[in-house]
Every structure is written in structure tokens, then in C-alpha cells.
Amino acid sequence: MSKDIGQAVDDVSHSTIFGIPQDIALVLAIDAVLIALRLSNKLSGASFVGAKAIGTTALIGAHFFV
């Protein structure tokens, strides 16, 4: 059974951005934008947390529909 699971995982092609898996790269991009907005005082602490939660939820939700 573990051999079958290993084959299934190996068969799936994972797209990368600069060698980083695409999903992780998207999360890092969201974080970079939000941190830049927070450092420029465009977002308060609570808004930063809310925006991070909304961005992460949208990213996870997109996986269910794609």
C-alpha cells in the first residue's frame, strides 16, 4: 500500500516558482504584501491579522474549486 501511495505522489506534477512549490510561493507573496502594508502603516495590527486570515482562506478555498 505504501508503494502505491508513493507512486501516486510521484506521479503528480508540482509546479514551482523559483524552485519553491507554487502554493508556498503564493503564501509567501501574500505575506510579503501584507508585511509591506503593515510596515508602511497602511494596516493596523488587527487589520493585518484579518487580511492574513482572509488571504489564506481564499487560497485554500481556491484549491477546492480548481
TAGI-V797123 format. One record per pair of residues at least 24 apart in sequence whose C-alpha atoms are under 10 Angstrom apart, sorted by sequence separation. I is the first residue (numbers start at 1). J is the second residue. D is the distance in Angstrom with one decimal. If there is no record, write none. Layout:
i=I j=J d=D
i=I j=J d=D
//
This chain:
i=31 j=55 d=9.0
i=27 j=52 d=9.4
i=30 j=55 d=6.9
i=31 j=56 d=9.5
i=30 j=56 d=8.2
i=27 j=55 d=8.3
i=26 j=55 d=9.8
i=27 j=56 d=7.2
i=30 j=59 d=9.7
i=26 j=56 d=9.5
i=27 j=59 d=8.0
i=26 j=59 d=8.2
i=23 j=59 d=8.3
i=23 j=60 d=9.3
i=23 j=63 d=9.6
//
